[in-house]
Amino acid sequence: MEVASTSSDWHGFYDPDASSQDDNQEDTENSQRLDSTRSTYLYVPAHQDEDAESHGLGAFFRLGEYSEVEQAAFNASEDDRFYPNQHISDEGGAAAVYTNAAGGTDGIMLACDGRFLIKAGEKLYIESADYSQQVNGNYTVDIDGTAVMQVSDAVEITSEESTVTISSGTNKNITLSAGNGTGVIETNAKEETKNIAGDSYEYNSGNTKSFTEGNSIDLTFGGSLSIFGGGDLSIGMGATMEVNATVAVGIAAVTVDVVGVAAEVTGSEVDLKELAVKLKTLVVTNETLAAKIKQVEAAISTLKAESTTVKAAQTTVAADSETVKAKTGGVTADTTGMVVNI
């Protein structure tokens, strides 16, 4: 980069009126250039070799329009050391890189090859039209207070080669709001993992539609309750199986099954309706049996009465026999060869 070779030109403010009449023609042209373009700059080169054609950028501070230092840097293809890359890109890499460095009016330019430190004990205000910032290393913002970013148009946060993490402090919330309930939240990811340490709530005032091309696995180790206010339709294109290790109870007002082929393997089955009918029949049978038992008891009582009458009759016959025997006392009968028919 070729600039004025005298130390007064590149080390300190250049003052055309203070130029010596012994200065060379280049100094005179530089003086005329500064007078005509209203440009004043402070230039501290990287080194102070008087014979070097390029002093390099050390520190540069310019007020007004572009200076010959910037023009020389462009001609030496070192404009990227003076200007931000976005400015060079916006101007298309042509001479406008330095001719439009002040934006067509008067501007301010600061550039250095070392550190650029700014510290304000109170407030710092920055206001511009378009704003471009490029960091060629790590970028850290440490805010001891509240950070508010208000944007009237789109906001885009992109990490080209690593992850994006959004986190809050312990027991602090994170809120996502799309238009205060009027916008749409879209998620586009290869996989999604949620780890909820407590309860999870979801309220949907509209329809819920879920499309799963792969398998769906739902494991619930506690109770499960599903309530449908409308109809429920389930269509299975493959085989279905339900395994219940305990008791399954179904209650329905009306059940309609349309089955092509039904196969059922039951170890023990209890039909509550059939059991109730059997119990009712058993009760009726028991009542009938009790009535029959009462009839038998009545018959037995009658038989006992008849037995008593027969016994009384036998007693009378015995008494009559004794009378006959008494009347035959003293009578001898020869019954040899006699047959008595009774």
Beta strands, then each sheet from edge to edge (+ up, - down):
strand 1: 39-45
strand 2: 57-64
strand 3: 107-112
sheet 1: 1+ 2- 3+
end
